[in-house]
Amino acid sequence: MVIVMSSTMIIRRYKDDDFEQLAEIYNTAHPDEFYREEGQFSLLPWTEDKHILALLDSSDVYVYEDGAILGFCGYLGRKINWLFVEPNARGKGVAAELLSYIVPKLPSNAFLFVLKSNVRAIALYEKFGFVAQQEFMIDFQGRNIMLTKMIIKNLSSA
């Protein structure tokens, strides 16, 4: 599939009717977070992940739509929970548009967690004023993976 961006792009709140499209984006984009990690990971599909479903119900979620939903992001309080873009729409500014939209809505000291190896995501977050605050190891499916907590202190500069 080839994605062509147009002037009909909107960012809007998530609606229940969007569920299947978000699930498809999540299921295809989520494995790419691990692109620099060794080995294969078994990831739960969106519809089977009780934690994700609970977060969806309690988070502020926004979708980027241009004919179809091409990406989404969500946050709860100070924490950004997700930022996922349809793989064929990457590099076209979808993630940057979503961050431009939500960052001003975030309270001071907003934060997110990202795999330390996900250098593409870290570079994007840094453009919006996020800085690494802490790194720590987690056990994920029997493997040690480094996570980075990134925080944005001065939202007026984002």
Secondary structure, 3 states (H helix, E strand, C coil): CCCCCCCCCEEEECCHHHHHHHHHHHHHHHHHHHCCCCCCCCCCCHHHCHHHHHHHHHCEEEEEECCCEEEEEEEECCEEEEEEECHHHCCCCHHHHHHHHHHHHCCCCEEEEEECCCHHHHHHHHHCCCEEEEEEEEEECCEEEEEEEEEECCHHHC
